[in-house]
Amino acid sequence: MDIGFFDAVPTVNVRIWRSDAIVLFDWLTTTDLNTVPITHPAQKQALADLLARLEETGDLMEATEDEIGAAQGEVAANMGR
């Protein structure tokens, strides 16, 4: 049996609101990670890894522009709470 990378290293499970996941996925797929301010190369890699995990969920890749807009509105409405 071949084990994957994430089966061989310590991992953390994080549950996030679907709207947050949509907003993050949309941002990560439309942002040039080379332009994101970082203080260590591992930060850029961690963002790329987050995108890869979000891609694995499958249904985020099929979010429509309307769904993305609605998710952005929901997340923004909860700012400062």
C-alpha positions as CSV (number, residue, x, y, z in Angstrom):
1,M,0.0,0.0,0.0
2,D,1.4,3.4,-1.1
3,I,1.0,6.1,1.5
4,G,0.6,9.7,0.5
5,F,2.6,12.7,1.8
6,F,-0.2,13.8,4.2
7,D,-0.4,10.2,5.6
8,A,3.2,10.4,6.5
9,V,3.4,13.8,8.2
10,P,1.5,15.3,11.2
11,T,-1.6,17.1,10.0
12,V,-4.3,19.3,11.5
13,N,-8.0,19.2,10.6
14,V,-9.6,22.6,10.2
15,R,-13.4,23.1,9.7
16,I,-14.3,26.4,8.1
17,W,-17.5,28.0,6.9
18,R,-18.3,27.1,3.3
19,S,-18.5,30.8,2.4
20,D,-15.0,31.3,3.8
21,A,-13.8,28.4,1.7
22,I,-15.3,29.8,-1.5
23,V,-13.8,33.3,-0.8
24,L,-10.4,31.8,-0.1
25,F,-10.5,29.5,-3.1
26,D,-11.5,32.3,-5.4
27,W,-8.8,34.6,-4.0
28,L,-6.1,31.9,-4.2
29,T,-7.0,31.0,-7.8
30,T,-7.0,34.6,-9.0
31,T,-3.9,35.9,-7.0
32,D,-0.3,35.7,-8.2
33,L,1.3,34.3,-5.1
34,N,4.6,35.8,-6.3
35,T,3.1,39.2,-5.5
36,V,1.7,38.4,-2.0
37,P,3.9,40.0,0.7
38,I,5.8,37.3,2.6
39,T,8.6,37.2,5.2
40,H,9.5,33.6,4.5
41,P,9.2,31.3,1.5
42,A,7.3,28.8,3.6
43,Q,4.4,31.2,3.7
44,K,3.9,31.1,0.0
45,Q,4.2,27.3,0.0
46,A,1.6,27.1,2.8
47,L,-0.8,29.2,0.7
48,A,-0.2,26.9,-2.3
49,D,-0.8,23.9,-0.1
50,L,-4.1,25.4,1.2
51,L,-5.2,25.9,-2.4
52,A,-4.4,22.3,-3.2
53,R,-6.4,21.1,-0.2
54,L,-9.3,23.3,-1.2
55,E,-9.1,21.9,-4.8
56,E,-9.5,18.4,-3.4
57,T,-13.0,19.3,-2.1
58,G,-14.1,19.4,-5.7
59,D,-17.3,21.4,-5.4
60,L,-15.5,24.7,-4.8
61,M,-14.1,24.6,-8.3
62,E,-17.6,24.7,-9.7
63,A,-18.7,27.8,-7.7
64,T,-20.5,30.2,-10.0
65,E,-19.8,34.0,-10.1
66,D,-23.2,34.4,-8.2
67,E,-22.1,31.9,-5.5
68,I,-18.8,33.7,-5.1
69,G,-20.5,37.1,-4.9
70,A,-23.0,35.7,-2.3
71,A,-20.1,34.1,-0.3
72,Q,-18.2,37.4,-0.3
73,G,-21.3,39.2,0.9
74,E,-21.8,36.7,3.7
75,V,-18.2,36.8,4.9
76,A,-18.0,40.6,4.7
77,A,-21.3,40.9,6.7
78,N,-19.6,39.0,9.6
79,M,-16.6,41.3,9.7
80,G,-16.0,42.8,13.1
81,R,-18.3,40.4,15.0
